[in-house]
């Protein structure tokens, strides 16, 4: 995963744990795509001050993910649910080709629905 994308995703999970200043700096830099100089000018601080704040916030986000693993687990679960949906669709397709069973089709449909709802949470 690219560093910028990784930090943006971690910011979604752990951003509220940063100071307001760090949240603003990360948001400006990664989400609004402002340069260090632009942020410094807007915030009335030096470019180095902006860089230091961003680096500290990045380190904290990476450390939180290392300790808690919420983003990793979220994406593992999301990928797992996608695998479940693919398997349920395969079951439905196989069922159609080989002596259709309404019971099997209904259960596969339930699996698809539950996994879809869980992915939306």
C-alpha positions as protocol buffer text, in pm:
chain_id: "A"
residue {
  index: 1
  type: UNK
  ca { x: 0 y: 0 z: 0 }
}
residue {
  index: 2
  type: UNK
  ca { x: 136 y: 344 z: -90 }
}
residue {
  index: 3
  type: UNK
  ca { x: 249 y: 555 z: 206 }
}
residue {
  index: 4
  type: UNK
  ca { x: 2 y: 838 z: 129 }
}
residue {
  index: 5
  type: UNK
  ca { x: -289 y: 596 z: 102 }
}
residue {
  index: 6
  type: UNK
  ca { x: -182 y: 413 z: 416 }
}
residue {
  index: 7
  type: UNK
  ca { x: -168 y: 733 z: 622 }
}
residue {
  index: 8
  type: UNK
  ca { x: -505 y: 850 z: 486 }
}
residue {
  index: 9
  type: UNK
  ca { x: -664 y: 518 z: 580 }
}
residue {
  index: 10
  type: UNK
  ca { x: -505 y: 517 z: 925 }
}
residue {
  index: 11
  type: UNK
  ca { x: -625 y: 875 z: 970 }
}
residue {
  index: 12
  type: UNK
  ca { x: -980 y: 750 z: 911 }
}
residue {
  index: 13
  type: UNK
  ca { x: -939 y: 494 z: 1190 }
}
residue {
  index: 14
  type: UNK
  ca { x: -730 y: 684 z: 1443 }
}
residue {
  index: 15
  type: UNK
  ca { x: -756 y: 1053 z: 1351 }
}
residue {
  index: 16
  type: UNK
  ca { x: -967 y: 1138 z: 1654 }
}
residue {
  index: 17
  type: UNK
  ca { x: -680 y: 1028 z: 1879 }
}
residue {
  index: 18
  type: UNK
  ca { x: -449 y: 1298 z: 1741 }
}
residue {
  index: 19
  type: UNK
  ca { x: -439 y: 1655 z: 1866 }
}
residue {
  index: 20
  type: UNK
  ca { x: -652 y: 1904 z: 1676 }
}
residue {
  index: 21
  type: UNK
  ca { x: -338 y: 2062 z: 1528 }
}
residue {
  index: 22
  type: UNK
  ca { x: -210 y: 1723 z: 1408 }
}
residue {
  index: 23
  type: UNK
  ca { x: -552 y: 1635 z: 1262 }
}
residue {
  index: 24
  type: UNK
  ca { x: -559 y: 1963 z: 1072 }
}
residue {
  index: 25
  type: UNK
  ca { x: -205 y: 1917 z: 937 }
}
residue {
  index: 26
  type: UNK
  ca { x: -271 y: 1560 z: 820 }
}
residue {
  index: 27
  type: UNK
  ca { x: -605 y: 1660 z: 671 }
}
residue {
  index: 28
  type: UNK
  ca { x: -453 y: 1953 z: 480 }
}
residue {
  index: 29
  type: UNK
  ca { x: -156 y: 1752 z: 359 }
}
residue {
  index: 30
  type: UNK
  ca { x: -315 y: 1419 z: 268 }
}
residue {
  index: 31
  type: UNK
  ca { x: -681 y: 1495 z: 204 }
}
residue {
  index: 32
  type: UNK
  ca { x: -666 y: 1853 z: 71 }
}
residue {
  index: 33
  type: UNK
  ca { x: -330 y: 1790 z: -103 }
}
residue {
  index: 34
  type: UNK
  ca { x: -177 y: 2118 z: 18 }
}
residue {
  index: 35
  type: UNK
  ca { x: 200 y: 2161 z: 16 }
}
residue {
  index: 36
  type: UNK
  ca { x: 400 y: 2219 z: 333 }
}
residue {
  index: 37
  type: UNK
  ca { x: 450 y: 2581 z: 226 }
}
residue {
  index: 38
  type: UNK
  ca { x: 76 y: 2633 z: 170 }
}
residue {
  index: 39
  type: UNK
  ca { x: -10 y: 2486 z: 509 }
}
residue {
  index: 40
  type: UNK
  ca { x: 261 y: 2693 z: 678 }
}
residue {
  index: 41
  type: UNK
  ca { x: 127 y: 3011 z: 521 }
}
residue {
  index: 42
  type: UNK
  ca { x: -235 y: 2930 z: 616 }
}
residue {
  index: 43
  type: UNK
  ca { x: -143 y: 2835 z: 974 }
}
residue {
  index: 44
  type: UNK
  ca { x: 113 y: 3110 z: 1032 }
}
residue {
  index: 45
  type: UNK
  ca { x: 396 y: 2872 z: 1120 }
}
residue {
  index: 46
  type: UNK
  ca { x: 716 y: 2763 z: 950 }
}
residue {
  index: 47
  type: UNK
  ca { x: 734 y: 2496 z: 682 }
}
residue {
  index: 48
  type: UNK
  ca { x: 958 y: 2296 z: 919 }
}
residue {
  index: 49
  type: UNK
  ca { x: 696 y: 2324 z: 1193 }
}
residue {
  index: 50
  type: UNK
  ca { x: 434 y: 2181 z: 958 }
}
residue {
  index: 51
  type: UNK
  ca { x: 667 y: 1898 z: 853 }
}
residue {
  index: 52
  type: UNK
  ca { x: 749 y: 1812 z: 1215 }
}
residue {
  index: 53
  type: UNK
  ca { x: 380 y: 1807 z: 1311 }
}
residue {
  index: 54
  type: UNK
  ca { x: 294 y: 1582 z: 1016 }
}
residue {
  index: 55
  type: UNK
  ca { x: 583 y: 1344 z: 1088 }
}
residue {
  index: 56
  type: UNK
  ca { x: 485 y: 1315 z: 1456 }
}
residue {
  index: 57
  type: UNK
  ca { x: 123 y: 1249 z: 1359 }
}
residue {
  index: 58
  type: UNK
  ca { x: 227 y: 987 z: 1101 }
}
residue {
  index: 59
  type: UNK
  ca { x: 439 y: 811 z: 1361 }
}
residue {
  index: 60
  type: UNK
  ca { x: 151 y: 809 z: 1607 }
}
residue {
  index: 61
  type: UNK
  ca { x: -92 y: 671 z: 1345 }
}
residue {
  index: 62
  type: UNK
  ca { x: 151 y: 395 z: 1249 }
}
residue {
  index: 63
  type: UNK
  ca { x: 216 y: 310 z: 1614 }
}
residue {
  index: 64
  type: UNK
  ca { x: -156 y: 294 z: 1691 }
}
residue {
  index: 65
  type: UNK
  ca { x: -210 y: 58 z: 1399 }
}
residue {
  index: 66
  type: UNK
  ca { x: 85 y: -156 z: 1507 }
}
residue {
  index: 67
  type: UNK
  ca { x: -58 y: -186 z: 1858 }
}
residue {
  index: 68
  type: UNK
  ca { x: -429 y: -212 z: 1778 }
}
residue {
  index: 69
  type: UNK
  ca { x: -443 y: -343 z: 1421 }
}
residue {
  index: 70
  type: UNK
  ca { x: -793 y: -209 z: 1360 }
}
residue {
  index: 71
  type: UNK
  ca { x: -736 y: -110 z: 996 }
}
residue {
  index: 72
  type: UNK
  ca { x: -569 y: -443 z: 915 }
}
residue {
  index: 73
  type: UNK
  ca { x: -850 y: -641 z: 1078 }
}
residue {
  index: 74
  type: UNK
  ca { x: -1114 y: -429 z: 905 }
}
residue {
  index: 75
  type: UNK
  ca { x: -966 y: -499 z: 562 }
}
residue {
  index: 76
  type: UNK
  ca { x: -914 y: -868 z: 641 }
}
residue {
  index: 77
  type: UNK
  ca { x: -1281 y: -894 z: 736 }
}
residue {
  index: 78
  type: UNK
  ca { x: -1390 y: -702 z: 429 }
}
residue {
  index: 79
  type: UNK
  ca { x: -1186 y: -933 z: 205 }
}
residue {
  index: 80
  type: UNK
  ca { x: -1324 y: -1235 z: 390 }
}
residue {
  index: 81
  type: UNK
  ca { x: -1682 y: -1121 z: 333 }
}
residue {
  index: 82
  type: UNK
  ca { x: -1607 y: -1072 z: -35 }
}
residue {
  index: 83
  type: UNK
  ca { x: -1477 y: -1430 z: -51 }
}
residue {
  index: 84
  type: UNK
  ca { x: -1795 y: -1549 z: 119 }
}
residue {
  index: 85
  type: UNK
  ca { x: -2008 y: -1361 z: -136 }
}
residue {
  index: 86
  type: UNK
  ca { x: -1814 y: -1511 z: -426 }
}
residue {
  index: 87
  type: UNK
  ca { x: -1859 y: -1861 z: -280 }
}
residue {
  index: 88
  type: UNK
  ca { x: -2233 y: -1806 z: -227 }
}
residue {
  index: 89
  type: UNK
  ca { x: -2274 y: -1687 z: -588 }
}
residue {
  index: 90
  type: UNK
  ca { x: -2078 y: -1992 z: -706 }
}
residue {
  index: 91
  type: UNK
  ca { x: -2311 y: -2216 z: -503 }
}
residue {
  index: 92
  type: UNK
  ca { x: -2616 y: -2050 z: -656 }
}
residue {
  index: 93
  type: UNK
  ca { x: -2473 y: -2091 z: -1006 }
}
residue {
  index: 94
  type: UNK
  ca { x: -2384 y: -2456 z: -948 }
}
residue {
  index: 95
  type: UNK
  ca { x: -2731 y: -2513 z: -801 }
}
residue {
  index: 96
  type: UNK
  ca { x: -2894 y: -2371 z: -1118 }
}
residue {
  index: 97
  type: UNK
  ca { x: -2688 y: -2602 z: -1342 }
}
residue {
  index: 98
  type: UNK
  ca { x: -2741 y: -2923 z: -1146 }
}
residue {
  index: 99
  type: UNK
  ca { x: -3096 y: -2991 z: -1037 }
}
residue {
  index: 100
  type: UNK
  ca { x: -3213 y: -2668 z: -879 }
}
residue {
  index: 101
  type: UNK
  ca { x: -3291 y: -2680 z: -507 }
}
residue {
  index: 102
  type: UNK
  ca { x: -3500 y: -2392 z: -376 }
}
residue {
  index: 103
  type: UNK
  ca { x: -3363 y: -2452 z: -24 }
}
residue {
  index: 104
  type: UNK
  ca { x: -3000 y: -2419 z: -137 }
}
residue {
  index: 105
  type: UNK
  ca { x: -3077 y: -2108 z: -340 }
}
residue {
  index: 106
  type: UNK
  ca { x: -3258 y: -1950 z: -44 }
}
residue {
  index: 107
  type: UNK
  ca { x: -2971 y: -2020 z: 195 }
}
residue {
  index: 108
  type: UNK
  ca { x: -2710 y: -1887 z: -49 }
}
residue {
  index: 109
  type: UNK
  ca { x: -2924 y: -1573 z: -90 }
}
residue {
  index: 110
  type: UNK
  ca { x: -2932 y: -1531 z: 289 }
}
residue {
  index: 111
  type: UNK
  ca { x: -2553 y: -1563 z: 305 }
}
residue {
  index: 112
  type: UNK
  ca { x: -2519 y: -1296 z: 35 }
}
residue {
  index: 113
  type: UNK
  ca { x: -2756 y: -1062 z: 216 }
}
residue {
  index: 114
  type: UNK
  ca { x: -2592 y: -1101 z: 558 }
}
residue {
  index: 115
  type: UNK
  ca { x: -2240 y: -1055 z: 420 }
}
residue {
  index: 116
  type: UNK
  ca { x: -2353 y: -747 z: 224 }
}
residue {
  index: 117
  type: UNK
  ca { x: -2504 y: -591 z: 538 }
}
residue {
  index: 118
  type: UNK
  ca { x: -2194 y: -667 z: 746 }
}
residue {
  index: 119
  type: UNK
  ca { x: -1972 y: -498 z: 489 }
}
residue {
  index: 120
  type: UNK
  ca { x: -2181 y: -182 z: 513 }
}
residue {
  index: 121
  type: UNK
  ca { x: -2127 y: -146 z: 889 }
}
